Amino acid sequence: MPTYFCMECCRTTEHLNVTRVAQFVGVTRATMYNWIKKAQVHTVVHPSGRILVCTASLLTPGFARFPGERAAALAWQPEVRQ
């Protein structure tokens, strides 16, 4: 997988094209482009014009596949034991 610097993650991460990410996540390409438009996933534009999606952004707690799921994921806090 190609690696690029993700400005949102502030590190070098693996990136895939929109079609491969849609297949991996189990959604349509149209859904992926909606998520990109809403900035629900991190992207890098390749010099050729192709949009590549940061795979690390798919694993963050803020990533959500369905409306309302993102807010729930962001509100979730792990239990801290002392």
C-alpha positions as CSV (number, residue, x, y, z in Angstrom):
1,M,0.0,0.0,0.0
2,P,1.3,3.5,-0.7
3,T,2.1,5.7,2.2
4,Y,1.7,9.4,2.4
5,F,1.8,12.0,5.1
6,C,-1.7,12.6,6.5
7,M,-2.1,16.2,7.7
8,E,-5.0,15.2,10.0
9,C,-3.1,12.3,11.7
10,C,0.2,14.2,11.6
11,R,2.1,11.1,10.5
12,T,2.8,8.9,7.6
13,T,0.0,6.4,7.0
14,E,-1.1,3.9,4.4
15,H,-3.6,5.2,1.8
16,L,-5.9,3.5,-0.6
17,N,-8.0,4.7,-3.5
18,V,-11.7,5.3,-2.9
19,T,-12.9,2.1,-4.6
20,R,-10.7,-0.2,-2.5
21,V,-11.7,1.6,0.7
22,A,-15.4,1.3,-0.2
23,Q,-14.9,-2.4,-0.7
24,F,-13.0,-2.8,2.5
25,V,-15.6,-0.9,4.6
26,G,-18.5,-2.4,2.8
27,V,-20.1,0.7,1.4
28,T,-20.6,2.2,-2.1
29,R,-18.2,4.6,-3.8
30,A,-21.0,7.2,-3.5
31,T,-21.1,6.8,0.2
32,M,-17.3,7.2,0.4
33,Y,-17.4,10.4,-1.6
34,N,-20.1,11.7,0.8
35,W,-17.9,10.9,3.7
36,I,-15.0,12.7,2.0
37,K,-17.2,15.7,1.4
38,K,-18.2,15.7,5.1
39,A,-14.6,15.2,6.1
40,Q,-15.4,12.0,8.0
41,V,-12.3,10.4,6.6
42,H,-8.8,11.9,5.9
43,T,-7.7,12.2,2.3
44,V,-4.7,13.1,0.2
45,V,-5.0,14.2,-3.4
46,H,-2.3,12.5,-5.5
47,P,-0.5,14.6,-8.1
48,S,-2.5,12.7,-10.8
49,G,-5.7,14.0,-9.2
50,R,-6.7,10.7,-7.6
51,I,-8.1,10.9,-4.1
52,L,-6.5,8.5,-1.6
53,V,-8.1,7.8,1.8
54,C,-6.0,7.5,4.9
55,T,-6.6,4.0,6.3
56,A,-5.8,5.2,9.9
57,S,-8.8,7.5,9.8
58,L,-11.0,4.5,9.4
59,L,-9.8,3.2,12.7
60,T,-10.2,6.3,14.8
61,P,-13.0,6.6,17.4
62,G,-14.5,9.6,15.5
63,F,-15.1,7.5,12.3
64,A,-18.7,6.5,11.8
65,R,-20.5,4.5,9.2
66,F,-24.0,5.7,10.0
67,P,-25.5,9.1,11.0
68,G,-25.4,9.7,14.7
69,E,-22.8,7.0,15.2
70,R,-20.0,9.6,15.0
71,A,-21.3,11.6,17.9
72,A,-21.7,8.5,20.0
73,A,-18.1,7.4,19.2
74,L,-16.8,10.8,20.1
75,A,-18.7,10.9,23.4
76,W,-17.5,7.4,24.4
77,Q,-14.8,7.5,27.0
78,P,-13.0,4.5,28.3
79,E,-13.4,3.6,31.9
80,V,-10.4,4.7,33.9
81,R,-9.5,2.6,37.0
82,Q,-7.4,3.9,39.7
